[in-house]
């Protein structure tokens, strides 16, 4: 897999695409393009460098990027290609500085140890039920265009989704480990 430069999958339905290398091997993809006519179940990329991430599907269940080098622009374009994404997990993606999600049916957003992220913008995400931000020390959170500052260790917030509906959003920052 280390020599893989391009991945293209086109099908009516794709249940799972996963690139997970073991050891210190890093896959450098020039292109990762997934197109599903009906549904893309899960895309998981571990330890990858992705220059162009293209997703196109009416429904995407889950996108997981772990220790991936991906640009803000590539992530933004991928999310625009699948506005009905349900779960987005970004972990240890040090190259990201901004995550912007707009007009999405996203239900769950998990950001962990993405130390380069400076800004998260959530606009018109009526189905968002859980937001988990951990170990992203410089992040500024904007919900519906207004900045919301999470407490240093934890906070539970309410923000307005569609008229008359409230969504509970929990935000956690890294807590100090217990001494043994």
C-alpha positions in Angstrom: 0.0 0.0 0.0 2.9 2.5 0.5 3.1 3.0 -3.3 -0.6 3.8 -3.7 -1.0 7.3 -5.1 -4.6 7.3 -6.3 -7.8 5.7 -5.0 -11.0 5.8 -6.9 -14.2 3.9 -6.0 -17.4 4.3 -7.9 -20.4 2.1 -7.1 -24.1 2.2 -6.2 -23.3 1.5 -2.6 -20.0 1.4 -0.7 -20.1 -0.1 2.8 -16.5 0.5 3.9 -13.3 1.9 2.5 -10.3 1.8 4.9 -6.6 2.5 4.5 -4.9 1.5 7.7 -1.2 1.0 7.6 0.8 -0.6 10.4 4.1 0.7 11.7 5.5 4.0 10.5 4.3 3.7 6.9 2.6 6.8 5.6 0.5 6.6 2.4 0.6 9.6 0.2 -2.5 9.9 -2.0 -2.6 12.5 -4.7 -6.3 11.7 -5.1 -8.9 9.9 -3.0 -12.3 9.9 -4.8 -15.3 8.0 -3.6 -18.6 8.2 -5.4 -21.7 6.2 -4.4 -25.1 6.6 -6.1 -27.0 5.6 -2.9 -24.8 5.5 0.2 -21.2 5.5 1.4 -21.1 3.7 4.7 -17.7 4.5 6.2 -14.4 6.0 5.0 -11.5 5.6 7.4 -8.0 6.8 6.5 -5.2 6.3 9.0 -1.7 7.8 8.6 -2.4 9.2 5.1 -1.4 12.3 3.3 -4.2 13.3 1.0 -3.9 16.1 -1.5 -7.4 15.9 -3.0 -10.3 14.3 -1.1 -13.5 14.0 -3.1 -16.6 12.5 -1.7 -19.9 12.3 -3.6 -22.9 10.5 -2.1 -26.4 11.3 -1.1 -25.7 9.8 2.3 -22.3 9.2 4.1 -22.5 7.5 7.4 -19.0 8.2 8.8 -15.7 9.8 7.8 -12.7 9.1 10.0 -9.4 10.7 9.5 -6.7 9.7 12.0 -3.2 11.2 11.8 -3.9 12.4 8.3 -2.3 15.3 6.5 -5.2 17.0 4.7 -5.7 20.6 3.8 -8.6 22.7 5.0 -9.7 23.1 1.4 -9.7 19.4 0.7 -11.8 18.7 3.8 -14.2 21.5 3.0 -14.7 20.2 -0.6 -15.2 16.6 0.7 -17.9 17.8 3.1 -19.6 19.8 0.4 -19.9 16.6 -1.7 -21.8 14.9 1.1 -24.0 17.3 3.0 -25.9 14.4 4.6 -22.8 13.1 6.4 -23.8 11.7 9.8 -20.5 11.4 11.8 -17.2 13.2 11.3 -14.1 12.1 13.4 -10.9 14.0 13.1 -8.1 12.8 15.3 -4.5 14.0 15.4 -4.8 15.8 12.0 -2.1 18.4 12.6 -2.4 20.1 9.2 -6.0 21.3 9.7 -6.5 24.8 10.9 -10.2 25.3 10.1 -13.3 23.1 10.0 -16.4 24.6 8.5 -19.6 22.7 8.3 -22.6 24.4 6.7 -26.1 23.2 5.9 -25.4 19.6 6.9 -27.3 16.8 8.6 -24.2 16.0 10.7 -25.2 14.3 13.9 -21.8 13.8 15.6 -18.6 15.8 15.4 -15.5 14.5 17.2 -12.2 16.5 17.1 -9.4 15.1 19.2 -5.8 16.3 19.5 -6.0 18.4 16.3 -3.6 21.0 17.8 -3.5 23.1 14.6 -7.2 23.8 14.5 -7.9 27.4 15.2 -11.5 27.7 14.2 -14.6 25.4 14.0 -17.7 26.9 12.3 -21.1 25.2 12.5 -23.9 26.8 10.5 -27.3 25.3 9.9 -26.6 21.8 11.4 -30.1 21.0 12.7 -29.4 17.3 13.5 -26.2 17.9 15.5 -26.6 16.0 18.7 -23.0 15.7 20.0 -19.9 17.8 19.6 -16.7 16.6 21.3 -13.6 18.8 21.2 -10.7 17.5 23.1 -7.0 18.6 23.2 -7.5 21.3 20.6 -6.0 24.1 22.7 -6.4 27.0 20.4 -9.8 26.3 18.9 -12.4 29.0 18.6 -16.0 27.7 18.2 -18.5 29.6 16.1 -22.1 28.3 16.1 -24.7 30.0 13.9 -22.1 32.8 13.3 -21.6 33.6 17.0 -18.4 32.8 18.8 -18.9 30.5 21.8 -15.9 30.0 24.1 -15.8 26.6 25.7 -14.7 26.5 29.4 -11.1 25.4 30.0 -12.1 21.9 31.2 -15.7 21.2 30.3 -18.9 23.0 29.5 -22.4 22.0 28.5 -24.0 24.5 26.1 -27.3 25.0 24.4 -27.6 26.6 21.0 -30.6 27.1 18.8 -31.1 24.9 15.8 -34.3 25.2 13.8 -36.9 27.5 15.4 -38.2 26.1 18.6 -35.7 23.3 18.9 -32.7 23.3 21.2 -29.6 21.0 20.7 -27.4 20.2 23.7 -23.7 20.4 22.8 -21.1 19.0 25.2 -17.6 20.2 24.9 -14.7 18.6 26.7 -11.1 19.6 26.9 -8.2 17.4 28.2 -8.3 16.8 31.9 -5.2 16.2 34.0 -4.5 12.5 34.6 -4.9 11.3 38.1 -1.8 10.7 40.1 -1.0 7.1 41.1 
